[in-house]
Amino acid sequence: MTTTTGPTSTTSLPAAGSAKPSAAADRGRVHAEQGHKRVRALLGGHLVVDTIRPVLVWEGPHYPVYYVPGEDVRAVLEPNGKIVRSPSRGNAVRHDVVVGGHRAQDAAGTYPDSPVPEFRGLVRLDWDAMGTWLEEDEIVYGHARNPYHRIDVLASSRHVTVQIDGVTVADSVRPVVLFETGLRPRYYLPLTDVRTDLLVGSDSATHCPYKGTAGYYSVNVDGKVHGDVVWTYRTPLPESIRIAGLVCFYDEKVDVYVDGVHT
């Protein structure tokens, strides 16, 4: 289902995987599909929602957000008096989420008067306000998985060099290239092909629903520290297991050359 701004009539939600969402999502439109995974969210270890009827809603072009049927919410939703306007979804009535002695303030929205009939009985839980999300029995990190998103991890013999301020910090002819839908290729390198003496440990971490949790390094070149320009997945998710223990340089912040061509 693709809905435009303003009151419109809509058809029933198509099943996830039936049609790729268009780029219209970033132009004030919303694409929604019926999902079939069991989805749960927990707060402080207590169940907030348990549903086998999630709706995937593309509020932007890159990945969906889960909207869940109100009757599958186990927590108490307390209206907090806030209203947030969306041109495509209508007025969101904001709620605090209360369960098991825990309160997540302003963590849920409902759309009782939405111009899109299918949204009227749904609840949008803010992802980061929940402690844990699960699809079936597996924890999901960062955001809901996009059913149209793919990762390919391929061994390569391309010659990859990395320079920072003119100093070569990595040189490899055995990269593993990760191709991810909508993103530039990333070249993961063995640590033995990297100047590890220049790496500085970092406490930073990011989470990806397709790759797992990444740790970071900074690089010290001639006394200048370049913060968090290298990352690694020490224990990636199964679909990305081939990048385990390899490191990747942030192409946008350093100079990466592939077969002599600057990326």
C-alpha positions as a Markdown table, in Angstrom:
| # | Residue | x | y | z |
|---|---|---|---|---|
| 1 | Met | 0.0 | 0.0 | 0.0 |
| 2 | Thr | 1.3 | 3.4 | -0.9 |
| 3 | Thr | -0.6 | 6.4 | 0.6 |
| 4 | Thr | -0.3 | 10.0 | -0.4 |
| 5 | Thr | -0.7 | 13.1 | 1.7 |
| 6 | Gly | -4.2 | 14.1 | 2.7 |
| 7 | Pro | -7.3 | 11.9 | 3.1 |
| 8 | Thr | -7.3 | 8.9 | 0.7 |
| 9 | Ser | -8.9 | 5.6 | 0.5 |
| 10 | Thr | -6.6 | 2.6 | 0.7 |
| 11 | Thr | -6.7 | -1.1 | -0.1 |
| 12 | Ser | -5.8 | -3.9 | 2.3 |
| 13 | Leu | -2.1 | -4.2 | 3.1 |
| 14 | Pro | 0.0 | -6.3 | 0.7 |
| 15 | Ala | 2.2 | -9.0 | 2.2 |
| 16 | Ala | 5.8 | -8.1 | 2.8 |
| 17 | Gly | 7.9 | -9.1 | -0.2 |
| 18 | Ser | 5.1 | -8.6 | -2.7 |
| 19 | Ala | 6.4 | -5.3 | -4.1 |
| 20 | Lys | 9.5 | -3.2 | -3.4 |
| 21 | Pro | 8.6 | 0.1 | -1.8 |
| 22 | Ser | 9.2 | 3.1 | -4.0 |
| 23 | Ala | 11.4 | 6.1 | -3.3 |
| 24 | Ala | 8.2 | 8.0 | -2.7 |
| 25 | Ala | 8.6 | 7.4 | 1.0 |
| 26 | Asp | 11.1 | 10.3 | 1.2 |
| 27 | Arg | 8.7 | 12.7 | -0.4 |
| 28 | Gly | 6.1 | 12.8 | 2.3 |
| 29 | Arg | 4.5 | 9.4 | 1.4 |
| 30 | Val | 4.3 | 6.3 | 3.5 |
| 31 | His | 4.5 | 2.7 | 2.2 |
| 32 | Ala | 3.1 | -0.1 | 4.4 |
| 33 | Glu | 3.0 | -3.8 | 4.2 |
| 34 | Gln | 1.7 | -6.7 | 6.3 |
| 35 | Gly | 4.5 | -8.7 | 7.9 |
| 36 | His | 4.4 | -12.2 | 9.1 |
| 37 | Lys | 7.2 | -12.6 | 11.6 |
| 38 | Arg | 6.5 | -12.9 | 15.3 |
| 39 | Val | 7.7 | -9.6 | 16.7 |
| 40 | Arg | 8.3 | -8.8 | 20.4 |
| 41 | Ala | 9.5 | -5.8 | 22.3 |
| 42 | Leu | 10.6 | -5.8 | 26.0 |
| 43 | Leu | 11.2 | -3.0 | 28.5 |
| 44 | Gly | 13.2 | -3.9 | 31.6 |
| 45 | Gly | 12.8 | -7.5 | 30.7 |
| 46 | His | 9.0 | -7.2 | 30.7 |
| 47 | Leu | 6.9 | -7.9 | 27.6 |
| 48 | Val | 5.5 | -4.8 | 25.9 |
| 49 | Val | 4.2 | -6.4 | 22.7 |
| 50 | Asp | 3.9 | -9.8 | 21.2 |
| 51 | Thr | 2.4 | -10.0 | 17.8 |
| 52 | Ile | 2.4 | -12.2 | 14.6 |
| 53 | Arg | 0.7 | -9.3 | 12.7 |
| 54 | Pro | 3.3 | -6.6 | 12.5 |
| 55 | Val | 2.9 | -3.9 | 9.9 |
| 56 | Leu | 6.1 | -2.7 | 8.2 |
| 57 | Val | 5.9 | 1.1 | 7.6 |
| 58 | Trp | 8.5 | 2.9 | 5.5 |
| 59 | Glu | 8.4 | 6.4 | 7.1 |
| 60 | Gly | 11.7 | 7.1 | 5.1 |
| 61 | Pro | 13.3 | 5.4 | 2.1 |
| 62 | His | 15.9 | 3.1 | 3.8 |
| 63 | Tyr | 14.2 | 0.7 | 6.3 |
| 64 | Pro | 10.8 | 0.1 | 7.8 |
| 65 | Val | 9.4 | 0.7 | 11.3 |
| 66 | Tyr | 7.1 | -1.8 | 13.0 |
| 67 | Tyr | 3.6 | -0.7 | 13.8 |
| 68 | Val | 1.7 | -3.3 | 15.9 |
| 69 | Pro | -2.0 | -4.0 | 16.6 |
| 70 | Gly | -3.1 | -2.3 | 19.8 |
| 71 | Glu | -4.7 | -5.5 | 21.1 |
| 72 | Asp | -1.2 | -7.2 | 21.0 |
| 73 | Val | 0.3 | -4.6 | 23.3 |
| 74 | Arg | 0.7 | -6.0 | 26.8 |
| 75 | Ala | 2.0 | -2.8 | 28.5 |
| 76 | Val | -0.1 | 0.1 | 29.6 |
| 77 | Leu | -0.2 | 3.1 | 27.2 |
| 78 | Glu | -0.7 | 6.3 | 29.2 |
| 79 | Pro | -1.6 | 9.4 | 27.0 |
| 80 | Asn | 0.8 | 12.2 | 27.9 |
| 81 | Gly | -1.1 | 15.1 | 26.3 |
| 82 | Lys | 1.3 | 15.4 | 23.3 |
| 83 | Ile | 0.1 | 15.4 | 19.7 |
| 84 | Val | 2.5 | 15.1 | 16.8 |
| 85 | Arg | 1.3 | 15.9 | 13.3 |
| 86 | Ser | 2.2 | 13.8 | 10.2 |
| 87 | Pro | 0.9 | 14.9 | 6.8 |
| 88 | Ser | 0.6 | 11.3 | 5.7 |
| 89 | Arg | -0.4 | 9.5 | 8.9 |
| 90 | Gly | -2.4 | 12.2 | 10.7 |
| 91 | Asn | -2.2 | 13.2 | 14.3 |
| 92 | Ala | -0.2 | 10.9 | 16.5 |
| 93 | Val | -1.4 | 10.8 | 20.1 |
| 94 | Arg | 1.7 | 10.2 | 22.2 |
| 95 | His | 1.9 | 7.9 | 25.2 |
| 96 | Asp | 4.2 | 6.8 | 28.0 |
| 97 | Val | 4.7 | 3.0 | 28.0 |
| 98 | Val | 4.4 | 1.5 | 31.5 |
| 99 | Val | 5.1 | -2.2 | 32.3 |
| 100 | Gly | 6.5 | -4.0 | 35.3 |
| 101 | Gly | 7.4 | -0.9 | 37.3 |
| 102 | His | 9.2 | 0.6 | 34.3 |
| 103 | Arg | 8.2 | 3.7 | 32.4 |
| 104 | Ala | 9.4 | 4.8 | 28.9 |
| 105 | Gln | 8.3 | 8.3 | 28.5 |
| 106 | Asp | 6.8 | 9.5 | 25.2 |
| 107 | Ala | 7.7 | 6.1 | 23.7 |
| 108 | Ala | 4.5 | 5.2 | 21.7 |
| 109 | Gly | 2.1 | 6.8 | 19.3 |
| 110 | Thr | -1.3 | 6.0 | 18.1 |
| 111 | Tyr | -3.3 | 7.3 | 15.1 |
| 112 | Pro | -7.0 | 7.1 | 16.0 |
| 113 | Asp | -8.1 | 9.6 | 13.4 |
| 114 | Ser | -5.6 | 8.7 | 10.7 |
| 115 | Pro | -6.6 | 9.4 | 7.1 |
| 116 | Val | -5.2 | 5.9 | 6.4 |
| 117 | Pro | -7.8 | 3.5 | 7.9 |
| 118 | Glu | -5.3 | 0.7 | 8.4 |
| 119 | Phe | -3.2 | 2.8 | 10.8 |
| 120 | Arg | -6.1 | 3.6 | 13.2 |
| 121 | Gly | -5.8 | 0.5 | 15.3 |
| 122 | Leu | -2.0 | 0.3 | 15.3 |
| 123 | Val | 0.7 | 1.4 | 17.8 |
| 124 | Arg | 4.1 | 2.7 | 16.9 |
| 125 | Leu | 6.6 | 1.9 | 19.6 |
| 126 | Asp | 9.8 | 4.0 | 19.5 |
| 127 | Trp | 12.6 | 1.5 | 18.8 |
| 128 | Asp | 15.3 | 3.0 | 21.0 |
| 129 | Ala | 12.9 | 3.4 | 24.0 |
| 130 | Met | 12.5 | -0.4 | 24.2 |
| 131 | Gly | 15.3 | -2.5 | 25.8 |
| 132 | Thr | 15.1 | -5.5 | 23.4 |
| 133 | Trp | 13.4 | -6.3 | 20.1 |
| 134 | Leu | 13.0 | -9.8 | 18.7 |
| 135 | Glu | 12.0 | -11.1 | 15.4 |
| 136 | Glu | 10.9 | -14.7 | 16.1 |
| 137 | Asp | 13.4 | -15.7 | 18.8 |
| 138 | Glu | 16.4 | -13.7 | 17.5 |
| 139 | Ile | 17.4 | -10.3 | 18.9 |
| 140 | Val | 17.3 | -7.5 | 16.3 |
| 141 | Tyr | 19.7 | -4.6 | 16.6 |
| 142 | Gly | 19.4 | -1.0 | 15.4 |
| 143 | His | 16.1 | -1.1 | 13.5 |
| 144 | Ala | 13.7 | -3.5 | 11.9 |
| 145 | Arg | 15.1 | -5.6 | 9.1 |
| 146 | Asn | 14.1 | -4.5 | 5.6 |
| 147 | Pro | 12.8 | -7.5 | 3.5 |
| 148 | Tyr | 14.3 | -5.9 | 0.4 |
| 149 | His | 17.8 | -5.4 | 1.8 |
| 150 | Arg | 20.5 | -7.9 | 0.8 |
| 151 | Ile | 24.1 | -8.4 | 1.8 |
| 152 | Asp | 26.7 | -10.2 | -0.3 |
| 153 | Val | 30.2 | -11.0 | 1.1 |
| 154 | Leu | 32.7 | -12.0 | -1.5 |
| 155 | Ala | 36.4 | -12.8 | -1.3 |
| 156 | Ser | 38.5 | -10.8 | -3.7 |
| 157 | Ser | 42.1 | -10.4 | -5.0 |
| 158 | Arg | 41.7 | -6.7 | -5.7 |
| 159 | His | 44.6 | -4.5 | -4.5 |
| 160 | Val | 43.4 | -2.2 | -1.7 |
| 161 | Thr | 45.6 | 0.4 | 0.0 |
| 162 | Val | 44.5 | 2.9 | 2.6 |
| 163 | Gln | 46.3 | 6.1 | 3.3 |
| 164 | Ile | 45.8 | 8.8 | 6.0 |
| 165 | Asp | 47.6 | 12.1 | 5.6 |
| 166 | Gly | 49.8 | 10.4 | 3.0 |
| 167 | Val | 50.9 | 7.5 | 5.2 |
| 168 | Thr | 50.0 | 4.0 | 4.1 |
| 169 | Val | 48.2 | 2.3 | 7.0 |
| 170 | Ala | 46.9 | -0.8 | 5.1 |
| 171 | Asp | 47.9 | -2.7 | 2.0 |
| 172 | Ser | 46.1 | -5.9 | 1.0 |
| 173 | Val | 45.5 | -8.1 | -2.0 |
| 174 | Arg | 43.0 | -10.3 | -0.2 |
| 175 | Pro | 40.1 | -8.1 | 0.8 |
| 176 | Val | 36.6 | -9.4 | 1.5 |
| 177 | Val | 34.1 | -7.1 | -0.2 |
| 178 | Leu | 30.7 | -6.5 | 1.4 |
| 179 | Phe | 28.0 | -5.4 | -1.0 |
| 180 | Glu | 24.9 | -4.0 | 0.8 |
| 181 | Thr | 21.8 | -2.8 | -0.9 |
| 182 | Gly | 21.8 | 1.0 | -1.4 |
| 183 | Leu | 25.3 | 1.4 | 0.0 |
| 184 | Arg | 28.8 | 1.7 | -1.4 |
| 185 | Pro | 31.0 | -1.5 | -1.3 |
| 186 | Arg | 33.1 | -1.9 | 1.8 |
| 187 | Tyr | 36.5 | -3.5 | 1.8 |
| 188 | Tyr | 37.3 | -5.6 | 4.9 |
| 189 | Leu | 41.0 | -6.4 | 5.4 |
| 190 | Pro | 42.9 | -8.9 | 7.5 |
| 191 | Leu | 44.6 | -7.3 | 10.4 |
| 192 | Thr | 47.9 | -8.7 | 9.2 |
| 193 | Asp | 47.7 | -6.3 | 6.2 |
| 194 | Val | 47.1 | -3.3 | 8.5 |
| 195 | Arg | 49.5 | -1.1 | 10.5 |
| 196 | Thr | 48.2 | -2.3 | 13.8 |
| 197 | Asp | 50.8 | -0.3 | 15.6 |
| 198 | Leu | 48.9 | 2.8 | 14.6 |
| 199 | Leu | 45.5 | 1.6 | 15.8 |
| 200 | Val | 44.1 | 3.0 | 19.0 |
| 201 | Gly | 41.2 | 1.3 | 20.8 |
| 202 | Ser | 37.9 | 3.1 | 21.1 |
| 203 | Asp | 34.8 | 2.6 | 23.2 |
| 204 | Ser | 32.5 | 3.5 | 20.3 |
| 205 | Ala | 30.0 | 0.9 | 19.0 |
| 206 | Thr | 27.2 | 0.8 | 16.5 |
| 207 | His | 24.5 | -1.8 | 15.8 |
| 208 | Cys | 23.4 | -3.2 | 12.5 |
| 209 | Pro | 20.4 | -5.6 | 12.1 |
| 210 | Tyr | 22.3 | -7.4 | 9.2 |
| 211 | Lys | 25.8 | -7.5 | 10.5 |
| 212 | Gly | 25.7 | -7.2 | 14.3 |
| 213 | Thr | 27.6 | -4.9 | 16.7 |
| 214 | Ala | 30.7 | -3.1 | 15.4 |
| 215 | Gly | 33.6 | -2.0 | 17.6 |
| 216 | Tyr | 35.9 | 0.8 | 16.5 |
| 217 | Tyr | 39.5 | 1.9 | 16.3 |
| 218 | Ser | 41.1 | 5.3 | 15.9 |
| 219 | Val | 44.3 | 5.7 | 14.0 |
| 220 | Asn | 47.3 | 7.7 | 15.2 |
| 221 | Val | 49.4 | 9.1 | 12.4 |
| 222 | Asp | 52.4 | 11.3 | 13.3 |
| 223 | Gly | 50.7 | 12.2 | 16.6 |
| 224 | Lys | 47.4 | 13.1 | 15.1 |
| 225 | Val | 44.5 | 10.9 | 16.2 |
| 226 | His | 41.8 | 10.2 | 13.6 |
| 227 | Gly | 38.8 | 9.1 | 15.6 |
| 228 | Asp | 36.8 | 6.0 | 14.9 |
| 229 | Val | 37.9 | 5.6 | 11.2 |
| 230 | Val | 38.2 | 1.8 | 11.5 |
| 231 | Trp | 35.5 | -0.7 | 12.5 |
| 232 | Thr | 35.3 | -4.4 | 13.0 |
| 233 | Tyr | 32.7 | -7.0 | 13.7 |
| 234 | Arg | 34.3 | -9.5 | 16.0 |
| 235 | Thr | 31.1 | -11.7 | 16.3 |
| 236 | Pro | 28.9 | -10.8 | 13.3 |
| 237 | Leu | 25.5 | -12.2 | 12.6 |
| 238 | Pro | 25.5 | -15.5 | 10.5 |
| 239 | Glu | 24.7 | -13.8 | 7.2 |
| 240 | Ser | 27.9 | -11.7 | 7.5 |
| 241 | Ile | 30.1 | -14.2 | 9.3 |
| 242 | Arg | 32.8 | -13.9 | 6.6 |
| 243 | Ile | 33.8 | -10.5 | 7.9 |
| 244 | Ala | 34.5 | -11.7 | 11.4 |
| 245 | Gly | 37.7 | -10.3 | 12.7 |
| 246 | Leu | 38.4 | -8.2 | 9.6 |
| 247 | Val | 38.7 | -4.4 | 9.7 |
| 248 | Cys | 37.2 | -1.8 | 7.4 |
| 249 | Phe | 38.3 | 1.8 | 6.9 |
| 250 | Tyr | 35.8 | 4.6 | 6.7 |
| 251 | Asp | 36.2 | 5.4 | 3.0 |
| 252 | Glu | 34.6 | 8.9 | 3.5 |
| 253 | Lys | 37.2 | 9.9 | 6.1 |
| 254 | Val | 40.4 | 8.3 | 4.7 |
| 255 | Asp | 41.9 | 7.7 | 1.3 |
| 256 | Val | 41.1 | 4.2 | 0.0 |
| 257 | Tyr | 42.5 | 3.0 | -3.4 |
| 258 | Val | 41.2 | -0.1 | -5.2 |
| 259 | Asp | 43.5 | -1.3 | -7.9 |
| 260 | Gly | 45.1 | 2.2 | -7.9 |
| 261 | Val | 41.8 | 4.1 | -8.2 |
| 262 | His | 40.7 | 6.4 | -5.4 |
| 263 | Thr | 37.2 | 5.3 | -4.2 |
